[in-house]
Amino acid sequence: MLDSLNHSRHSSALGRKRLLSSAVLILLAVLGGAGVASRALDQGLVESANSESVSRDFRLSADPAVRLLAIVYRGVTTGRETHLSLFGDGRFVAEMKDHHGGLLRRGETSLPYAEVRSVMELVVSHGIADVDGPSVMRKIEASGSAGKEARFLPSDAGTVMITLKLEEYLRDGEVLKDHSASVLLGEPKILARLAPGVAEVRGFVEVSARLRPLRQQLLEGEHP
């Protein structure tokens, strides 16, 4: 009789332990799922820098031969050009060339994927993947009387060209494969003062500012 009672108590305690263990496992699974969901959201849609509500996301190629981002700064008075290139494997190359295209300086480094993604998000969030130079200029001129002055930039103003390539580009539900865009602007800093509400121009300025320390490091502070 005593043995039977002890066996019953032991079985009851074992059942409670198993129930507690199951509850702990379920809780860990829930917390773990939340963590996975959080990481997925971190890599999800790109927040638009425009006032308009546009959903954007993209996928990048990891091919070392694919140039994800190319920026060319050209100084009119010197004729010099500075070329910045970001490749699929994270390589970042900075080159300075003379007015004949001859190489003056070159530097190279490697960026982690998180940094590559962050730089590309900065470009995409400002709508640069959706426009070209003439369409941006029309936006600037339509922004107000100050924007109309953009057509009268000094003849010696420098230019900046941004070219990007996305393996996939999702914009408002539409998926574009091997999407590329190229935008040429004259003196984005001046344009940003004339038309601060045009997100694409702000994007030019912010991307340049983001990459400037790396550019200076690789080219020893030289500018075109």
C-alpha positions as CSV (number, residue, x, y, z in Angstrom):
1,M,0.0,0.0,0.0
2,L,2.8,2.4,0.9
3,D,4.8,1.5,-2.2
4,S,1.7,2.1,-4.3
5,L,1.3,5.6,-2.7
6,N,4.9,6.5,-3.2
7,H,4.7,5.3,-6.9
8,S,1.6,7.5,-7.4
9,R,3.4,10.6,-5.9
10,H,6.5,9.9,-8.0
11,S,4.4,9.7,-11.2
12,S,2.6,12.9,-10.3
13,A,5.8,14.8,-9.7
14,L,7.3,13.5,-13.0
15,G,4.2,14.6,-14.9
16,R,4.5,18.1,-13.4
17,K,8.2,18.3,-14.4
18,R,7.4,17.2,-18.0
19,L,4.6,19.8,-18.2
20,L,6.9,22.5,-16.9
21,S,9.6,21.5,-19.4
22,S,7.1,21.6,-22.3
23,A,6.0,25.1,-21.2
24,V,9.6,26.3,-21.1
25,L,10.2,24.9,-24.6
26,I,7.1,26.5,-26.0
27,L,8.2,29.9,-24.4
28,L,11.7,29.6,-25.9
29,A,10.2,28.7,-29.3
30,V,8.0,31.8,-29.1
31,L,10.9,34.0,-28.1
32,G,13.1,32.5,-30.7
33,G,10.5,33.1,-33.4
34,A,10.2,36.7,-32.3
35,G,13.9,37.1,-32.7
36,V,13.8,35.6,-36.2
37,A,10.9,37.9,-37.2
38,S,12.8,40.9,-35.9
39,R,15.8,40.1,-38.0
40,A,13.6,39.6,-41.0
41,L,12.0,43.0,-40.5
42,D,15.5,44.6,-40.2
43,Q,16.2,43.3,-43.7
44,G,12.8,44.2,-45.0
45,L,11.3,47.1,-46.8
46,V,13.3,50.3,-47.2
47,E,11.8,53.3,-45.6
48,S,11.3,56.0,-48.2
49,A,12.9,59.4,-47.7
50,N,10.3,60.9,-50.0
51,S,7.1,62.5,-48.6
52,E,5.1,60.2,-50.8
53,S,4.4,56.7,-49.5
54,V,6.3,54.2,-51.6
55,S,7.3,50.7,-50.6
56,R,10.7,49.6,-51.8
57,D,12.9,46.6,-51.2
58,F,15.8,45.1,-53.2
59,R,18.2,42.2,-53.5
60,L,21.9,42.7,-54.3
61,S,24.2,40.4,-56.3
62,A,27.2,38.9,-54.5
63,D,29.1,38.6,-57.7
64,P,32.5,40.3,-57.3
65,A,32.4,41.3,-61.0
66,V,29.1,43.2,-60.5
67,R,29.4,46.9,-59.7
68,L,26.5,47.7,-57.4
69,L,27.2,51.4,-57.2
70,A,29.4,53.8,-59.2
71,I,29.8,57.4,-58.4
72,V,31.8,59.8,-60.6
73,Y,32.7,63.3,-59.4
74,R,34.0,65.6,-62.2
75,G,35.6,68.9,-61.6
76,V,35.1,71.2,-64.6
77,T,38.0,73.6,-63.8
78,T,40.6,70.8,-63.2
79,G,39.1,68.2,-65.4
80,R,39.9,65.6,-62.8
81,E,37.5,62.8,-62.0
82,T,37.1,60.8,-58.8
83,H,35.5,57.3,-59.3
84,L,34.0,55.4,-56.4
85,S,32.9,51.8,-57.1
86,L,31.2,49.3,-54.8
87,F,31.1,45.7,-55.9
88,G,29.0,42.6,-55.0
89,D,31.7,41.1,-52.8
90,G,32.0,44.2,-50.7
91,R,35.1,45.7,-52.5
92,F,35.2,49.5,-52.4
93,V,37.6,51.1,-54.9
94,A,38.4,54.8,-55.2
95,E,40.3,56.2,-58.1
96,M,41.4,59.6,-59.2
97,K,42.0,60.3,-62.8
98,D,43.3,63.3,-64.8
99,H,41.4,65.0,-67.7
100,H,42.9,62.4,-70.1
101,G,41.6,59.5,-68.0
102,G,45.1,58.6,-66.7
103,L,45.2,57.1,-63.3
104,L,46.6,59.4,-60.6
105,R,45.7,57.6,-57.4
106,R,44.0,54.4,-56.4
107,G,42.9,52.8,-53.1
108,E,40.9,49.8,-52.3
109,T,39.2,48.3,-49.2
110,S,36.5,45.8,-48.3
111,L,33.2,46.5,-46.6
112,P,31.1,44.1,-44.6
113,Y,27.7,43.2,-46.1
114,A,25.8,45.2,-43.5
115,E,27.7,48.3,-44.6
116,V,27.1,47.6,-48.3
117,R,23.4,47.1,-47.7
118,S,23.2,50.3,-45.6
119,V,24.9,52.4,-48.4
120,M,22.6,51.0,-51.0
121,E,19.5,51.6,-48.8
122,L,20.5,55.2,-48.5
123,V,20.5,55.5,-52.3
124,V,17.3,53.5,-52.9
125,S,15.3,55.2,-50.1
126,H,15.8,58.6,-51.8
127,G,14.2,57.3,-55.0
128,I,17.4,57.5,-57.1
129,A,16.6,54.0,-58.5
130,D,13.4,55.4,-60.0
131,V,14.7,58.5,-61.9
132,D,17.1,59.9,-64.4
133,G,18.8,63.3,-64.5
134,P,16.2,65.2,-66.6
135,S,13.3,64.0,-64.4
136,V,15.1,65.2,-61.3
137,M,15.7,68.6,-62.9
138,R,12.0,68.9,-63.7
139,K,11.2,68.2,-60.1
140,I,13.7,70.8,-59.0
141,E,12.3,73.5,-61.4
142,A,8.7,72.6,-60.3
143,S,9.6,73.0,-56.6
144,G,9.3,76.8,-56.6
145,S,11.0,80.0,-57.8
146,A,14.3,79.1,-56.2
147,G,14.2,75.7,-58.0
148,K,13.9,77.5,-61.3
149,E,17.4,79.0,-60.7
150,A,18.8,75.5,-61.1
151,R,18.9,75.9,-64.9
152,F,21.4,78.8,-64.4
153,L,24.1,76.9,-62.5
154,P,27.6,78.3,-63.0
155,S,29.3,77.0,-66.1
156,D,32.3,75.9,-64.0
157,A,30.1,73.8,-61.7
158,G,31.2,70.3,-61.2
159,T,29.0,67.2,-61.8
160,V,28.2,64.0,-60.0
161,M,26.9,60.9,-61.6
162,I,25.4,58.0,-59.6
163,T,24.8,54.6,-61.3
164,L,23.4,51.6,-59.4
165,K,22.5,48.0,-60.2
166,L,20.0,45.9,-58.3
167,E,19.6,42.1,-58.8
168,E,15.9,42.6,-57.9
169,Y,14.0,45.7,-57.2
170,L,10.6,45.7,-55.5
171,R,8.6,48.9,-55.8
172,D,5.0,49.0,-54.7
173,G,4.6,45.3,-55.4
174,E,6.2,45.3,-58.8
175,V,9.3,43.2,-59.1
176,L,12.0,44.4,-61.5
177,K,14.9,42.0,-62.4
178,D,18.4,43.3,-63.1
179,H,17.3,46.9,-62.5
180,S,19.7,49.7,-63.1
181,A,19.6,53.5,-63.0
182,S,21.9,56.3,-63.8
183,V,21.5,60.0,-62.7
184,L,23.8,62.9,-63.6
185,L,23.4,66.2,-61.7
186,G,25.4,69.4,-61.6
187,E,26.6,70.5,-58.1
188,P,24.1,68.6,-55.9
189,K,25.0,70.8,-52.9
190,I,23.8,73.9,-54.7
191,L,20.7,72.1,-56.0
192,A,19.9,70.9,-52.5
193,R,19.9,74.5,-51.3
194,L,17.7,75.6,-54.1
195,A,15.2,72.7,-53.8
196,P,15.6,71.1,-50.3
197,G,12.3,69.2,-50.7
198,V,13.5,67.1,-53.7
199,A,14.5,63.8,-52.0
200,E,16.7,62.6,-54.9
201,V,19.0,65.6,-54.6
202,R,19.2,65.1,-50.8
203,G,20.2,61.5,-51.6
204,F,23.1,62.7,-53.7
205,V,24.4,64.9,-50.9
206,E,23.9,62.3,-48.1
207,V,25.5,59.4,-50.1
208,S,28.5,61.7,-50.8
209,A,28.8,62.6,-47.1
210,R,28.5,59.0,-46.1
211,L,31.3,57.9,-48.4
212,R,33.5,61.0,-47.9
213,P,35.6,59.7,-45.0
214,L,36.4,56.5,-46.9
215,R,37.1,58.4,-50.0
216,Q,39.5,60.7,-48.2
217,Q,41.2,57.8,-46.5
218,L,41.9,55.9,-49.7
219,L,42.9,59.0,-51.8
220,E,44.8,60.8,-49.0
221,G,42.3,63.6,-48.8
222,E,42.5,64.6,-52.5
223,H,39.5,66.0,-54.2
224,P,38.8,66.6,-57.9
